[in-house]
Amino acid sequence: MRPLLLLSTLLACLVAQAAPMPFYLWQSRLNGKLTCSQTSPGDGWSKLSGPFSDAGCRQPLHTGPSTKGLAVPKGM
């Protein structure tokens, strides 16, 4: 019973890993100014590009299959 509890706890810790929220480049519809933010600055702003991994919107966030986690054999 104890090894099963330990295994389930370790598995839960691996699954619970979270990544930071990405940044997006926003443009004002009023005057065309740009800002980098994780969420919309409000009405009057449109998402221009993204996602980015840094607060300066310089490093594109590479999206794709995650290499983290447990490997599951095919056929199961």
Secondary structure, DSSP 8 states (H G I E B T S, - for coil): -HHHHHHHHHHHHHHT------EEEEEETTT--EEEESS--STTEEEEEEEESSTTS-SB---S----S----TT-
